[in-house]
Amino acid sequence: MSPRAHEVLARTQEADGSWKGDYGGPLFLTPVYVAGLYVMGQAPEARTRDGMIAHLRAHQNADGGWGLDVESPSLVFTTVLNYVAQRLMGVDATDPELVRARAWFLPRGGPLGSGSWGKFILALLGLYDYDGLTPVPPEPWLLPRALPFHPSRLWCHCRMVYLPMGWLYGRRARAVETPLLAALRRELYPQPYASVDWKGARSQVAASDAYTHRSVGLRAVNRVLGLYERVHSKWLRARALKECLALIRGEDEATHFICIGPINKVLNAVVWHLARPDGPEVRAHRERLPDYLQHSPDGVKINGYNSSQLWDTAFAVQALVGSGQAAGARDTLERAGRFLEAEQVLEDSPHPSRNHRHPSRGGWPFSTRAHGWPISDCTAEGLKACLVLEPLGLNRVPRERLAQAVEFILSLQNRDGGWSTYEQQRGPRWLERFNPSDVFSGIMVDASYVECTSACVQALVAWRRAQPGAPVGRAIARGVDFLCRTQRPDGGWEGSWGVCFSYGTWFAVTGLVAGGMKPGDAVLRRAAAFLMAHQREDGSWSETIQSCRERRWVDGTTGHAVTTSWALMSLVATGDADSEVTRRGVAWLRARQGADGRWPPEPLAGVFSRTCAIHYDTYLRIFPPWALALTQRGSAA
Ligand code: LAN
């Protein structure tokens, strides 16, 4: 195994001990940011603007459109929004690339064919009539919390987007009219703007944008909401707007105005711009906008999160120690240990119950403490990283704080024995049938995931080893049971946050083995057979985002080092390190490494909502060397 790869990891560490990189990929974040600024009467500064235009140019598809992410086929949603964003940043309508984009979206109905979130952003700009939106009223926030469809029961990312949407919709918020907006209304539609049938437009969506179909139930709800909109009481609306604003304030305060993600960050800022134009909230929001900006070789973009620092750092630590590199990497690990210490959440968010928040104390977020939303598996990986640093004398988090992390993890376990992301499952799974987004799947309910469950099981096992007698046995057993139950008949597990079955299967088998399952167990034999069946002739493994979209293993055109690493690490866990299959995989992975110790770029390995790919910048530096080290040790053992 080559130590060069570990030097690469050590060399790319930030001064604060973390790894911080590009978290781009999605192509709907930059235009929402640009549109939000425009509504607030602002524009990105020149360098950012030029970089954003360059980024969009670099990722325009051959057909003239833009995909949901940099690798996906064109959608009307992202094509219209990125067209508008470039126009708002000063690109002329006669620009050849924009002419090509128009030629793609006009035959598909222009904004009328867009997935629902695109229509909403356009309505905010005055480029789409509010009558053409399926209603997103603020009133549901006033319903009794006990109802199974109260908005507080939605997955936090979804509800935090629909919260400011509800406020903006309730106010019919709209940018100040400009000649540019008037010109855009002429450019975007295949017919004159004045002749659009807005009521009919509500149910319209182009085939490219209809990933989740609109169920009978959803269509019925939309009709009822449409009727309600016609008769709604002004008094109730005012109360609902007030409630939304209070909850928006709660989110802003809990996250130091970073907000849970880039979409609600922009929408909340717009809300305050309209609610209190010169208020302190607008200033506070503006200061935190750059947190999401990413300057990269392929231009400037809005990251999918304020960063992925904690996640990357926790894995980097485990990879270095797990590869037997601790002695040579003490300084690196020492700095990483400081970062882990600095970013653990020490207190609950303000008024958690009022703001529908789960207690946060002891958890780790995906990015930084200031972000304020700890997550089950980020806490688990943070805890595991601290525990591998401990015997080296490099863990800086005191025992009682590690115990708080364990408490946080235990508090999140679901009734089915699994773990969701940020909260316990709050809503029934059938809420997903009312998903109004068109382009995102699985966003309504925070249900148990194989990845989160495995990470939490592993962390609890590590804790029990460090603290014998810790009362975590039952939680571990229930988690293991969840992992067994979710194995598919073909022997694999479907991942939700990485591409796709190789990722899910890696988590599942490492969780099961940590939980005490032995290599001969039928569950692990089936998992190994599943992976072996997907090995390519050249010894590699490969999966693409199509796996997630189609929910079946879809190979890429070449082997992928990250996929191959997950498969190899899984085979070590199932007791197959010393097999011909593993040897061929290792040979492929070694041959693929460049002279500089790095593995060449490959398709995006992260995903969310089954449809959107996202870039994990450190994965190519973490998983291949880790897999090579483990296969070597596994076969020696
Ligand atoms: C993330 C990023 C981190 C990720 C892991 C911790 C890796 C995962 O194990 C659990 C889920 C989580 C927290 C996650 C969920 C979905 C997110 C927040 C993202 C992929 C980053 C961006 C994405 C967010 C939903 C994008 C905005 C789009 C919407 C549909 C709201």
Residues whose N, C-alpha, C, O or C-beta is under 5 A from the ligand:
A	BS01	LAN	H157 C158 G261 G304 Y305 F366 D377 T421 F440 E451 W497 V607 F608
